[in-house]
Amino acid sequence: MSNPRYLGLSPYLYYTDATEALEWLVRVFGFTERVRYVDGSGQVFQATVAAGDAEIVLAGVGTDYWEGKGVDRPVGQLNVIYVDDADAQYDRVCAALGEGCDVSPPQDQPYGARVFTVADIGGNSWTFWQQISDTADLPPGWQEIRAEPPTGDHDLPLG
């Protein structure tokens, strides 16, 4: 029996106001709108944006939906977006947010990345990640353990 091939992964994020969230993600992060689905009043109930080749789906759900779950708004999640220049993306985000930009600048991390994180209007966190090294500078006593690549005829290539 063969295993199915994974073809990708797409976050599906909930927002109280998907119309506002769609505009914000395109304006602030520079994501590209692929498609939007609107109701009779023109409000977005679902949309897809792209960050490079990655697609992100967002959906609008009213406050009644969240009240039924015992929370007042969507519960956020962390999304990592890989970029080739974290500093340029940081500059873009701060320019789009204007004087209200309260985002810490990119920092080099011991695991070989330069990152910064910003929260969107729906409470989701977005970390923009630039890989700057293939080596990790781990604290004493820590170690890096990598899994062995799969072998055998049953494994399919990923690309």
N, C-alpha and C positions, 0 to 999 in steps of 0.2 A: 504494500500500500504506500503510495507516495504522499508526501505532504503538499498542501497547496502553496503556491508562491505568494508571498506578500507583494502587493502592488503599490502600497503607499499607506500613508496615515494622514488624517485630516482632523484637526480639532473641530468640534461642533460646540460653539459658545452661545450661551443664552444672554440676552440683554432685555431689559425692561422696554427700551426704545431702540429697536434695531435700525430704524431710519437714522437716528442720531449716531448710533455706533458705527454704522457703515460710513457715514460722512467723516467721522472722526478718524477711523482707521486709515482711510484713503488720504485725508489731509495731513494728519500728524506723522504717520509711519511711511506714507508713500506706497501703500499697498495698491494693487490694481484691481478695480472692480471687474468681475467676470460676468455676474448675472445677479439680478434682484427680482424677487417675486413680491408684488404688492397687492394689498387688498383693495376693495372698492373705493376707499378713501385715499388711496395712494401711499399708505403706510407700508413699510417693508415688513414682511413677516418672515422672510428668509432671504439670504444673499450669500454669494460666494466671492471672496477676494483672493488674490494671489500675492504671495511673497516669494518672488522668483518662481520656481517650479512647484512650490508648496501651496496647496489650497486650504483656505480656512473658511468654514461655513459658520454663519451667525444666524440666530433665530430670535425673533421678538416674542416674548411672552409677557402677558400683563401681570400686574401686581397680584391679581387673584391667584395666579399659578403659584407664586412664591409663598403667599400667605397660606395656601393649602399645604405647603411643605414645612411650614413653621418658621420661615425666614422672611425678611422684608425685601430681599432683592437676590439676584443670582449670586451664588457662591463662586468666587473667583478661582481661577487656576493659573498656573505658571506655564507660559508658552515660550519656547526658545526659538529664536529666529537667527539663523547663521548668516553673517554678513562678511564682506571682505574688508570693511573699514568701519569699525565701531565708532571711531571719533567723528567721521563724516555723518553717520546715522545719528549720533548724539546731537551734532550741530543742527541737523534737519529737525529733529524732535523739538529741541529748544526754540528754534526759530518759529516753528508752527505753534508752539504753546505760548510764545511771547513772554512777557514779563512774569507770568504766573508759573514759569517753568521751575519746578522744584524737584529736579532730577539730578542725582549725583553723577558726576562724570565717569567715563569708563575707567576701570581699574584692571591692572594685570593680576591674574590669579595664579596660584601655584600649580594648577593643572594645565597650564599652557594656553590660557584664554584671556582675552581682554573683553570685559563685559560691562554693561550697565543695564539697569532694570527700571521700567516705568510702568505705572498702573494706568489702565485705560478708564474710560468713563463708566464701565460696567463692573469694575472691581477686579478685572483680570490683570495679571502681571505679565509683562513681556520683557524677556531678557534678550538683548541683542549681543551675540556671541561671535567674536572674531578669534579664530584659532591662530595663535602666534608662535606656538612651539609644539613639537611632538613629545616633549619630555615633561614630566611632572616633577616639581620640587616639593617633595613630600616631607612632612615633619619626621624627626627621628622615630624609629620604630614602625612607621607606616610602610606599606609596600604596595606596589602595583601588581595585580594578578590579571593576566589576560586569558580568556578562554581560547582553547585550541580551535582552529578553523575546522568546520565539519568535513568529513571525508566519506567516500562511498558513492556508489552509483545512484542512490536514491536522492541525493541532494541536487537541487536545481541551481543554476547560476542566478544571481540576484539581478543582473543587468540584462 
